[in-house]
């Protein structure tokens, strides 16, 4: 019997348990699926500790890109940055290949981040976020990876997502909304082009620096993980991620506008303890934040049938566009 073509499969936890136990020599007791997402995440258990196994989707990350992520994490680990680090198997290899029904999928085992995510970030935690972000940027600003990673520029964050979304706006009969998005994106692109690029630091940024991707333990020890979207671009993109997060938290009426502003300023103050940031970089943050929102909107649509973002639909599109309008009106001077 010939198997019907498959778009997205779920690898067996039991089979992965046996594979990793043998390949890595770890005294595993079980392997459990944690979540489906951009990648599939499994927890590897031993009697005394845990590890994470990430299985990348074949259409989302090439082997080159996975190796680039591992290379970056190893550099950050060597520089004592507080990241979840990759672990090599018994033969010294970091990347595993699995022959899934849809084709080759790649997996990486990493350390397990202690603690948990929290949206109730204290001033002390916010300062730590800023300091540790700066430490990562100090390491990545002078790095040129051997393996290719995503680049974040005007084309990839503004122009390409617009092209991706054009058809669905037409299908949902939201021509006026798409016209606004086109004009707003052009204005943001013009503003980004107007900045003195020499004053904007570049390197490898995380590009998903939200509280869901860093943990604090009970003693405020910090670990950042999920570098799946890490790529080359302005380092201020990571501050833009935090800026967008506080805006979204304010939009959901979880914090006040004053608390949103104060929280972001505390992160910046912590950042400045370890790395210089120019006024031009801070001025660019809102434009980069708008671009980040558009990038992820395009990504969500382009990949909506390959992972569990069941929220996608005309209502979500309208809600997200309203959020982007509010963000641009409040922060973008363009």
Secondary structure, 3 states (H helix, E strand, C coil): CCCCCCCCCCCCHHHHHHHHHHHHCCCEEEEEEEECCCEEEEEEEECCCEEEEEEECCCCCCHHHHHHHHHHHHHHHHCCCCECCECCCCCCCCEEEEEECCEEEEEEEEECCCCECCCCCCHHHHHHHHHHHHHHHHHHCCCCCCCCCCECCHHHHHHHHHHHHHHHHHHCCCHHHHHHHHHHHHHHHHHHHHCCHHHCCEEEECCCCCHHHEEECCCCCEEECCCCCCEEEECHHHHHHHHHHHHHHHHCCCCCHHHHHHHHHHHHHHHHCCCCCCHHHHHHHHHHHHHHHHHHHHHHHHCCCCCCCCCCCHHHHHHHHHHHHHHHHHHCCC
